[in-house]
C-alpha cells in the first residue's frame, strides 16, 4: 500500500506545471483596451514562441475569448482584437487573463475603455 501511495504522489508531482504558482513572467507588459463589444490586446516582453489562451472572468464565470494567441520570435504580441460574448458586452471593466499553454502559468489584468 505504501508503494502505491508513493506512486500517486510522484504522479501528482509530475502533473503540476513548473510555473503554475508563479504566474506569467515579470518582463511581460500587456495593454488591454475595452470597448462595448470587444477587447484589444497588445504587449511585449513575452517568452519567445509561446502560445497563450485568452480568457475573461466576470462574476466568477470564465469565458474563453481565444486559443493559440501566438507571440512572435521577439516576444511581441501585435494588436489582436477579440469579440466579447453577449454576457460580457457593455461592461465598464473586465478581468482578462493569459494562460501560458506550455506552463499553465496564468496572469490576469483589468481591461478598461480608452481614456477620453
LINRAJO-V738313 format. One record per run of one state. SS is the DSSP state (hx for helix, st for strand, lp for the rest). FROM is the first residue (numbers start at 1). TO is the last residue. If there is no record, write none. Layout:
BEGIN
SS_FROM_TO, SS_FROM_TO
END
This chain:
BEGIN
lp_1_1, hx_2_15, lp_16_28, st_29_34, lp_35_37, st_38_44, lp_45_50, st_51_58, lp_59_60, st_61_70, lp_71_76, st_77_83, lp_84_85, hx_86_88, lp_89_92, st_93_100, lp_101_105, st_106_112, lp_113_116
END
